[in-house]
Amino acid sequence: MASFLSFLLGEKKKTASVAKERLQIILAHERSGRNASEPDYLPALQRELVAVISKYVKINPDDLKVHLERQDNLEVLEVKIELPEAGR
């Protein structure tokens, strides 16, 4: 309810908060069951994560991997990011 009011009132949100909300929406959509004709969202999620992280740290897009694994009623979204060393 509070996030809906914030949306209506036009409050500015932090990037991390917006990314978290988008991820929650995507996961809720995935859990509700997708049509086979709908495109897989993982590549788009990966591109968005690279864009957000690149604002703060220079990374190679190939160094970020996103994987969704399903086991019975459990879903695990795994995000692996290889960050450059501080001396680079």
Secondary structure, DSSP 8 states (H G I E B T S, - for coil): -HHHHHHHHT----HHHHHHHHHHHHHHHHHT---TTS--SHHHHHHHHHHHHHTTS---GGGEEEEEEEETTEEEEEEEE----TT-
